[in-house]
Amino acid sequence: MLSMVAGNAKVNSCSNCSSTMHLSSFCPQLQNIGTNKVANTANYSKSSNFAVKDVDRYGRKRVTHNETELCNNFNDRRFKCLELNIDYPDLTKLRRLKAILNGVKRTYKTKPKPRYTITFDILKKVCLWLHQDSSYENVLLETMCTVAFFGFLRCGEFTVDSCGNFDPAFNLCISDITILSDSIHLKLKISKTDPFRQGVTIKLFETGTEICPYRICCLYMNNRFQRNPSPETPLFVDLSGTAVTRAKFLSLFKHALDSLGIGSTYYSGHSFRIGAATTAGSVQVEDHLIKVMGRWSSDAYCRYIKNFRV
């Protein structure tokens, strides 16, 4: 099958019986010639050790060879090989051909879905919109967005996959945040570039502006401490006390974008991280500093800052 179809190519098939042996206009089911078609192909069995036995439920010729039924999707190729007494090629032995086919696949691969970045200007609009209501949910969302942006965080580093999937050994807890006089220290116990789980401390400083990670974190933690949480409880929880999932966070954030008239289709949890790198690059922060702040182990960050280098 690999030798018949290029990467992402669509096989033409009959819309009536799903057969790949004919087009819809020549379907035996429409022309009521299914029996005759099988009879015409029965002659193959006289000259070789394969035979056509009846049809399958889609009206396609059912072919057997040495009492083994062949795949109906590409029987025409197997027919020819068997008729000429030629072994059907084994792609596992044709390494060069397989490499060529893999190259064809990459040529015809679909374009990746674009991912928009959350720049500082967009973050500011979202935060100012959230300031209209001082509800707990708005404070929670602003805190998560601001921490994700200024901390260059991946979405999985401050959310959980599902409500029951919280593990204090891996996910952020109340005990992982330390509030100092002018900064916040956030300890990540695990991350993508920390395979040995040594942990890393993210430092968020006071900016003195409207969008300040230190100010909003202090406000959020004051709300949390009013409920007397234990050190092992999740850092970011909703009104029910459940750890915020990735889906919940993205739902709240995209609602804010839509309310501002900003299309949320191409924004994702990774938009904060690449947006932070984009913003840092636009203000001429040195490349090596961006790499350190984002905890990149490769040069992937260069894709987000190259447009700002002269």
N, C-alpha and C positions, 0 to 999 in steps of 0.2 A: 504494500500500500504506500509505503514511503517513497518508492520509486515512481509512483503514478501521480502523486499530488504534491505540488509545491506548497511552501508554507502559506497558510491562510487562503489558499485557493479554494474556490467553491466548485464542487462537483455538480455538473448538470444532472438533474434527475427528473423523472416523470412526476408531475403533480397529482396524478391519479393513483398510481401504485408505488411511487417512490423508487422506481427502478432506475438504475444508471445505464441500462442497456438501450434505452430508446427515449425519445422526446415525448412530450404529452400528446402531440398530434398523432403519433404512431402507436399509441398504447393499445395492446391487444384487448384489454378490457372494454375499450370503447368500440373497437372494430369486431369484437367477438371472434377473434381468430387465435385465441390463446392455445387452443388444442392443435390447430394446424401448425403453429409455430414450434410447438414441442415436437410434433411429428417430423418437421423438416430438419430438426437438429439431431434426430435419433440416428441418422446415418453416421455420425461421428463414432459411434460405438463399434462400427464394423471394422474400422481401420486402426483402432487403438484400444488400450485397456481402460479407457474412461467412458462414461456414459451419461446421458441426460435422463433423469428419472422425474417425470412429472414437473410441476411448478410449485413454488412456495406460495405463501399467502399473499404476496405482493404481485403474483403473476410472473415472476422471474424464473428463468430456467434453473432448475436445481441440478447441479453438476457434482458427480462423485468421481473420485480417482482412487483406485485401490481401496474401495469401500469407505473412503473418507470424503465427506462433503466439502466442497471448496467454497470460499467466500463468494457470495453472489455479486458483490459490488463491482468486482473487477474480473469477472469470469472470462471476458473476451480476451484478455491478455493470457490467462492461464489456458484457455482453449487453444490459442495459437502455439504456445509452448508444447502442450501435450500432443497436438496434431503433428508438429514437426519433430516430435520425440526429443525436445530440448528441455534440459533441466531448468526449472524456474530459478532465477538468480537469488542467491542468499546475500542480502545486504550486509549481514554481519561480517562477511568476508571481503566485501568491496569497500574498504576503508576510504579510498580516494573518492569514490562516487558518493559515499555518505558525507564526506567533508564538503563536496560540491553542493549537495542538496541542502546541507545546513547553511551554506552561504546564500543559497537561493531563498531559504526561509527568512534569513535576516534581511534580505533585500525587500521582501514583500511583507515584512512585519508591520503591524498597525502602529500608528504614531501614538506615543504615550499621551495620556490625558494631561493637559497643562495644569500647573499648580501656581496659583497666584500667591504673592507674598504679602504678609501683614507688615507694612512699613510703619514707621513711627507716626506718620500723619493719620493713617487709618486707625491705629491703636488709640490715638488721641480722640478721634471722632467717636469711637466706641465708648471710651471711658467717660467723655463728657455727656454722652447720651445716657449712660448708666447713672450719672450723678443726679438726674432728674428725679430719681426715686431711691431712697436710702434703705430699701428693703434688704433683708439678708441675702436673698438670691442675687441681687445686683452687686452687692459688696463681694460675694463669693466669686461671681464671674469676673469682675474687674481685677480681683486679686490673682486669679488663675491666669488671666490674659497678661497681666503686667509681669508676673513672675516668669511665665513662659517666654515672654519677649526679652526681658532684661537678663534672664538666666540662660538664654540660648537652649531652652529645654526641648526635648522630644516629647511628644504628647504622651507616650507610654511611661514617661518618667514622673508625671504628676497626676495621672489618672489610672484607673484599673480597667481591666477588660470587661468584667461583669460585676454585678453587685455582690455576689458571694465569692469573688475571687481575690479579696483583699488579704494580704499576708504581711504582717508587721515586719517580717524579716527582709522583705524586698521593697514594699511600697512606703511612701512617705507617711510618717506618723507625727503626732504632736511633738514628740521628743526630738525630732529631726530638725526643728527650727529653733534658732537662738536669736533673741532680740538684744542687740547692743545699743549703745547711745546714739550711734549714727549709721548703723548698718544692720543687715539681716544675714545670718549665716544659715544656709540650707544644706543639709547633708544628704547626698544621694548615695544610697547603699549599693545600688547596682546601676549600670548603664551599659550601653552598647559597646563602648570602647574600654570597658573595665571588666574583662573576662574573668579576672581573679577576685572580683568583688572586694577590692581594697577600699572602695568608697572615695567620694570626692566632695569637697565643700564648695558650694556656690555662694559667692558674696554679692549681696545687693545693697547698694549704698543710697543714702538720702540725696535726692536731686534738688529739693527745694522748689519744684515746679508743680503744675497741676497733675502731671503724670509722674508719680513718685512711688516706686515699689516699696520703699521703707514705710511711707505714710499709710498706704492701703493695707500692707501686711499687719501693721500695728492695729489698725481699725478692725481688721478681720479677726485677729487673735483676741482682741478684747471681747468680741462677740462670742468666740469659742470658749474663752475662760469663764464666761458667765454660766456655762452649762457644766462646769467642773469635769472636763474630759480627762480620761486617764492617758498616760504617756504613750500607750500602744494603740490608741484610737487613730483612725485616718486623719490626715491633716486637712484634706478638703472633703467636706461632707455636705449633703443637701439638708433640707429642712427636717427630713425624717431621720437624720443621723447616719445615713448610708454613704459609703465612699462614692465619690463622683466617678462615673464611668466615662470612657472616651466618647461613647455615643451621646450621653447626656450633655457633656461639655460642648461638643460640636453642635448639638441641637440648639443650646442656649446662645452660643456665639453666632451661629448663622442667622438666628432670629434677630439678633441685634443688627447684623449687617443688612438684612432685608428691611428692617425698620428704618435704616438710614438711606435706603435706596441704593445700596451697594450689592450687586449680584453676588450671592454666596456660593454659586455652583462650583467654582474652581478653587475654593479655599478649603484647606484641610488642617489637621492638627500640626502638620509639619510647616505650615505657612508662617508660624511665629518664629521658628528657628531660622528659616531661610530669609525671613523678613528682617530679623536682627542682623544677619550677616550683610544683607543688602544695604541696610541703613548705616551700618558701620563702614562699609566700603564707600558709601556716598559722602561721608564726612572725612575721608582719607585716613581712616585708622589703618595702621600697618598690617600687612597680610599675616605675619606671624602672630600678631596679637589676636586677630580674629580667629585664627586656628586654635589658639590656646583657650580663648574665651568660649568657643563653641565645642571644645574637646574633640576636635576632628583628628583622626589618626591618618587620614589621607588628604589629598588635595581636592576633595569634592567641593569644599567651600569656595574654590576659585570660580565655579560656575555662577555664583551669586554676586561676585564683586568685580568681575572682569569688565563689565560695562562702565565702571567708574574710574578705570585706570587710564591714564594718558601717557 
